[in-house]
Amino acid sequence: MIAEARSTRTTLTLGLAFVLTIAVALFELGGGLMTQSLALLSDAAHVFMDAFALGIAVVANVEANRRPATARQTFGFARLEVLAALANGGLLFAITVLIVVEAVHRLAVPQLPAGGLMAFFAAVGFITNLAIGWALLRAAGDNLNVKAALFHVASDALGSFAVVVGGLFILVGRITWLDPLLSLFISVIIVIGIVRVVREAADVLLESAPAHAAVPAVRARIRALDGVVDVHDLHVWTLGPGSYALSAHVLLPDSRISEASALLRRIDERMRGEFGITHVTLQFECETCSDDERIVCTQVSSR
């Protein structure tokens, strides 16, 4: 129930951020057309792409948490968020190319935008992005797409702030090259966001061990439990944002099934409590074997 309530709040927050981001994009688009500011139009395009990214995030969050695991997708659909994050990166890269091309053209053929109006429209976008960012920050948690959306909104705020400052300089100094230069600055912001999102998504798809649950640390914590002789064939990987799995072979002294079951519970509790690993699969092996069928042993008899 707690997880479901958190998911619902996250979806509502993403939905509200999506609506507000669309409003900011339309507002800045109108302002860019009115002022003939490439920087403002570029920021509007950036915000439009981020709004689309937020829309994908909303759909992914709903699907990942409402669709149950199936006989084929046995771990569920948590990685829909990862696929959405990669799609976000691709879309942002495409819009960045368009911004750079137009900025280079404007540097060659300069135009003077209306600096005062440019700063006004960007200021409204900046304030709205701050409000959206604050709401997303409260809902972020371990959700990859919310974190990605938060980064997008933060970059939107930074871009809007730069346009505000640039508009004021253009108003006072009538500097024609500053507008396309700001567009190139916004492009750099977008590229940084692309790299960050794609890197995090790639870690999930490559089934990398999460930074907080490095294999050496996990192995040491299992070995420290009474009754554990050694741990090998240990794997820790990320199923999806905030969802982690572990499998391992655990070497034990001769133990009865009841004792091994108690140890399994202790390992599971330690992995959940210290590393947030919710899917724990263990295979017990013993140092010596006997004919007692109650002994947990997977070694092949040498007789």
C-alpha positions in Angstrom: 0.0 0.0 0.0 2.8 2.4 0.9 4.6 1.7 -2.4 1.4 2.1 -4.4 0.6 5.4 -2.7 4.1 6.6 -3.4 3.7 5.6 -7.1 0.4 7.5 -7.3 2.0 10.6 -5.8 4.9 10.3 -8.2 2.6 10.0 -11.2 0.5 13.0 -10.1 3.6 15.1 -9.6 4.9 14.1 -13.1 1.5 14.9 -14.6 1.4 18.3 -13.0 5.0 19.0 -14.1 4.1 17.9 -17.7 1.2 20.4 -17.8 3.2 23.2 -16.4 6.1 22.5 -18.7 3.9 22.5 -21.8 2.5 25.9 -20.6 6.1 27.3 -20.2 7.1 26.0 -23.7 4.1 27.6 -25.4 4.7 30.8 -23.5 8.3 31.0 -24.5 7.5 30.0 -28.1 5.1 32.9 -28.3 7.7 35.2 -26.8 10.4 34.0 -29.1 8.3 34.6 -32.2 7.3 38.1 -30.8 10.9 39.1 -30.0 12.7 37.3 -32.8 15.0 35.8 -30.2 16.7 32.5 -31.2 17.8 31.9 -27.6 14.2 32.1 -26.4 13.0 29.9 -29.3 15.8 27.4 -28.5 14.8 27.4 -24.9 11.2 26.9 -25.9 12.2 23.9 -28.1 14.3 22.5 -25.2 11.3 22.9 -22.9 9.0 21.2 -25.4 11.3 18.3 -25.6 11.4 18.1 -21.8 7.7 18.2 -21.7 7.6 15.3 -24.1 10.1 13.5 -21.9 7.8 14.2 -18.9 4.9 12.7 -20.8 6.9 9.6 -21.5 7.9 9.5 -17.9 4.3 9.6 -16.8 3.3 6.7 -19.1 6.3 4.7 -18.1 5.7 5.2 -14.4 2.1 4.1 -14.7 2.9 1.1 -16.8 5.9 0.0 -14.8 3.9 0.0 -11.5 0.5 -1.1 -12.6 1.3 -3.9 -15.0 2.0 -7.1 -13.1 4.8 -9.5 -13.9 3.9 -12.1 -16.5 5.1 -15.6 -17.4 7.5 -13.9 -19.9 8.4 -10.7 -18.1 8.9 -12.4 -14.7 10.4 -9.3 -13.1 7.7 -7.0 -14.3 8.0 -3.8 -16.4 10.3 -1.6 -14.4 12.7 -1.2 -17.3 10.0 0.7 -19.3 11.3 3.7 -17.4 14.8 3.0 -18.7 13.7 2.7 -22.3 11.8 6.0 -21.8 14.9 7.6 -20.5 16.9 6.5 -23.6 14.1 7.9 -25.8 14.4 11.2 -24.0 18.1 11.3 -24.7 17.6 10.6 -28.4 14.9 13.3 -28.7 17.0 15.9 -26.9 20.0 15.1 -29.1 18.0 15.7 -32.3 16.7 19.1 -31.1 20.3 20.1 -30.1 21.5 19.6 -33.6 18.8 21.9 -34.9 19.6 24.6 -32.3 23.3 24.5 -33.2 22.7 24.8 -36.9 20.4 27.8 -36.5 22.8 29.4 -34.0 25.7 29.2 -36.5 23.4 30.8 -39.1 22.5 33.6 -36.8 26.1 34.3 -36.0 26.7 34.7 -39.8 23.6 36.8 -40.3 23.0 38.6 -37.0 19.6 39.8 -35.8 18.8 42.1 -32.9 15.9 40.7 -30.8 13.7 42.7 -28.4 15.9 42.4 -25.3 13.4 43.6 -22.7 10.5 41.3 -23.8 13.0 38.5 -24.2 14.0 38.9 -20.6 10.4 39.1 -19.4 9.3 35.9 -21.1 12.4 34.0 -19.9 11.9 35.3 -16.3 8.4 33.8 -16.2 9.8 30.5 -17.5 12.5 30.6 -14.9 10.2 31.1 -12.0 7.8 28.3 -13.2 10.7 25.9 -13.7 11.8 26.5 -10.1 8.4 25.6 -8.9 8.3 22.4 -11.0 11.8 21.5 -9.9 10.9 21.8 -6.2 7.9 19.5 -6.7 9.9 16.9 -8.6 12.7 17.0 -6.0 10.3 16.0 -3.3 9.1 13.0 -5.4 12.4 11.9 -6.9 13.5 9.1 -4.5 15.1 6.3 -6.6 12.9 6.8 -9.7 15.2 7.2 -12.6 12.8 9.0 -14.8 11.8 11.5 -12.1 15.5 12.2 -11.6 15.9 12.6 -15.3 12.9 14.9 -15.4 14.3 16.9 -12.5 17.6 17.3 -14.3 15.8 18.5 -17.5 13.8 21.0 -15.5 16.9 22.2 -13.7 18.6 22.7 -17.1 15.5 24.5 -18.3 15.7 26.9 -15.3 19.4 27.5 -16.0 18.7 28.1 -19.7 15.8 30.5 -18.8 18.0 32.4 -16.4 20.8 32.8 -19.0 18.2 34.2 -21.4 17.0 36.6 -18.8 20.5 37.9 -18.3 21.2 37.9 -22.0 18.0 39.8 -22.8 19.0 42.5 -20.3 22.4 42.8 -21.9 20.9 43.0 -25.3 18.5 45.7 -24.2 21.3 47.8 -22.8 24.2 47.1 -25.2 22.3 46.0 -28.4 24.7 43.1 -28.8 23.5 41.1 -31.8 25.8 38.0 -31.4 24.7 37.4 -27.8 21.4 35.8 -28.8 22.9 32.9 -30.9 25.7 32.5 -28.3 23.1 31.9 -25.7 21.5 29.3 -28.0 24.8 27.4 -28.1 25.0 27.6 -24.3 21.6 26.0 -24.1 22.8 23.3 -26.5 25.7 22.5 -24.1 23.2 22.2 -21.2 21.1 19.7 -23.3 24.2 17.6 -24.2 25.2 17.4 -20.5 21.7 16.1 -19.7 21.8 13.6 -22.5 25.1 12.1 -21.3 23.8 11.9 -17.7 20.5 10.2 -18.6 22.0 7.8 -21.1 24.8 6.8 -18.7 22.3 5.9 -15.9 20.0 4.0 -18.3 23.0 2.1 -19.8 24.0 1.0 -16.3 20.6 -0.6 -15.8 20.6 -2.3 -19.2 24.1 -3.6 -18.6 22.9 -5.0 -15.3 25.6 -3.1 -13.4 25.8 -3.4 -9.7 24.5 -0.2 -8.1 27.0 2.1 -6.5 25.5 1.6 -3.0 25.7 -2.2 -3.3 29.1 -3.0 -4.7 29.9 -6.7 -4.9 32.9 -6.6 -2.5 30.8 -4.9 0.2 27.9 -7.3 -0.3 30.2 -10.3 -0.1 31.8 -9.1 3.1 28.4 -8.6 4.8 27.2 -12.1 3.9 30.5 -13.6 5.0 30.3 -11.8 8.3 27.1 -13.8 9.3 27.6 -16.7 11.7 27.3 -20.0 9.8 28.6 -18.8 6.5 32.0 -20.3 5.4 32.3 -18.5 2.1 30.4 -16.9 -0.8 31.1 -17.3 -4.5 29.4 -16.8 -7.9 27.9 -13.6 -6.4 25.9 -11.3 -8.8 24.2 -8.1 -7.9 22.3 -6.2 -10.6 19.7 -3.5 -11.2 16.3 -4.7 -12.4 14.9 -1.2 -12.7 15.0 2.2 -10.9 15.2 1.4 -7.2 14.8 -2.4 -7.8 17.9 -4.6 -7.2 18.5 -8.4 -7.3 21.2 -10.7 -6.0 22.1 -14.3 -6.6 25.0 -16.3 -5.0 26.3 -19.6 -3.9 26.8 -19.7 -0.1 29.1 -22.3 1.4 28.0 -23.7 4.8 29.2 -26.3 7.3 26.9 -29.3 7.6 23.6 -27.8 8.5 20.1 -29.0 8.9 17.4 -27.5 6.7 15.9 -25.6 9.6 19.2 -24.0 10.3 19.9 -23.1 6.7 16.4 -21.6 6.4 17.0 -19.4 9.4 20.3 -18.3 7.8 18.5 -17.5 4.5 16.1 -15.2 6.4 19.0 -13.4 8.1 20.8 -12.9 4.7 17.6 -11.7 3.1 16.9 -9.2 6.0 20.5 -7.9 5.8 20.4 -7.4 2.1 17.1 -5.6 2.2 18.0 -3.5 5.2 21.5 -2.4 4.3 21.5 -2.5 0.5 17.8 -2.3 -0.6 18.1 -5.6 -2.5 14.6 -7.1 -2.6 15.2 -10.1 -4.9 17.6 -12.5 -3.1 18.2 -15.9 -4.6 20.8 -18.2 -2.9 22.1 -21.7 -3.5 23.5 -23.3 -0.4 26.5 -25.7 -0.6 28.2 -27.6 2.2 31.8 -28.4 2.9 31.1 -32.1 3.6 28.2 -34.4 2.6 26.5 -37.1 4.5 23.6 -39.5 3.6 21.2 -37.6 5.9 18.6 -36.3 3.5 18.0 -33.4 5.9 21.4 -32.0 5.2 21.6 -29.1 2.7 24.2 -30.2 0.2 24.7 -29.8 -3.5 28.0 -31.6 -4.0 28.2 -34.7 -6.1 29.2 -37.7 -4.1 32.7 -39.0 -5.0 31.7 -42.6 -4.2 
